[in-house]
Amino acid sequence: MVVSLGARGAFIASEEGIHYQATPSINVKSTIGAGDSMVAGLVYATLNNCTAKTMLKWGISCAAATTMSEGTNLASIENIKSIFGMLNSQPPIAS
């Protein structure tokens, strides 16, 4: 189960445990489509057999990258990869 906290990140609960992932500080232009983009990232990670923590990072990356686009435009792959890289360089948060 994934619970989105919007700009504050999200939680994931799975057989692996409960994990939280913060959203990096970015310039938000529009939140339209961010939730759908999060689901797309979670599906992508599921199809690629990622761990729950990595699934959450893909979901956050896709959602946050979408908020960097104007209006109803969705995320660019460059922004998704950039945010995913930021999340992987963050120190872990105790859960």
Buried (B, 14 or more C-beta within 10 A) or exposed (E): EBEBEEBEBBBBEBEEEEBBBBBBEBEBEBEBBBBEBBBBBBBBBEEEEBEBBBBBBBBBBBBBBBBBBEEEEBBEEEBBEBBBEBBEEEEEEEE
